[in-house]
Amino acid sequence: MIEFKPATIRSWSMLGSRGTFGMTLLELAHEDPRIVALSGDLCKSSGLDRFSTTYADRFFNTGIAEQNLVGVAAGLASSGFVPFATSFPNFLTLRAAEQVRLNLGYMQENVKLVGLASGLATGMFGATHHGIEELAMLRSVSNIAIFSPADCTATVKMTQAALAYDGPVYLRLTGGMRAPIVYKEDFELIPGKAITLREGDDIALIATGSMVHVALTCAAQLAERGIAATVIDMHTIKPLDESAISAQLGKKLLVTLEEHSVIGGLGSAVAECIANQAQRPRQMIVGIPQGYPHAGDYGWMLEQSGLTAGQVCARIVDALQ
């Protein structure tokens, strides 16, 4: 039984999303024998060390062969197991794109893909590891739900939701260790139903993953300038909560924030949602610009991509002038 105590939530934050995911999956596996875990030679990076020793017969390391990883996971799913297949996003989704499309999209096998350190969190590993494009690919494949938790507390909730969800899921884990806390206690999370964290009449900040905390900080800075911002945690990118977006069409500006390319991710999904609306506000898509940023410290890379709260706040103020 997972308990959402203040001390536990702080410890999850220290672990980061990957460690939190691994601890959560271990707890869930105690109660559900269907759960199996797979890794592309990234057991420690997946937070699955304890799982692999506690349930050695339910852990499979396929090596650096992600196409096989997805295929094996699909085979396990077809046999009644609930596989959580983990790797860095580029390898898990782009390298294995055909297997994902066939086994998860077309065959709808009950596989849970877990993208580790999505966005820029791999830092010095460089462009080969930075997962900044996978949403563009996954959004176009039918029948795959996409979950993007805002913090480690939400990572626990969305791992539970992925297990309960009847069908393929991509769980996108962003951020590093000592992650900012958005949810300080247990809360209700419904896949496909966005959460409004702050109300404001002027603009709407629609954020996902690590950018939810940035959006909240940005909203506080905007309030000091007399700009009232609604902040929405769009934790499910697919299926998208279109009603939550439609409720913001009376705002002066819609701003989407994501640690992903400005093309193909949350910003594109929101743009598609409002495209046929006769009356709609301007939209600002905040994300990683086209190109491949130089490798560096995670915080530095976010700054180089314009993803700090101060940078986003300045862009919004300029846009409203």
Buried (B, 14 or more C-beta within 10 A) or exposed (E): EBEBEEEBBEBBBEBBBBBBBBBBBBBBBEEEEBBBBBBBBBBEBBBBBEBBEEBEEBBBBBEEBBBBBBBBBBBBBEEEBBBBBBBBBBBBBBBBBEBBBBBBBEBBBBBBBBBBBBBBBBBEEEEEBBBBBBBBBBBEBEBBBBBBBBBBBBBBBBBBBBBEBEBBBBBBBBBBBEBBBBBEEBEEBEBBEBBEBBEBEBBBBBBBBBBBBBBBBBBBBBBEEEBBBBBBBBBBBBEBBBEBBEBBBEBEBBBBBBBBBBBBBBBBBBBEBBEEEEEBBEBBBBBBEEEEBEBBEBEBBBBBBBBBBEBBBBBBEEEBE
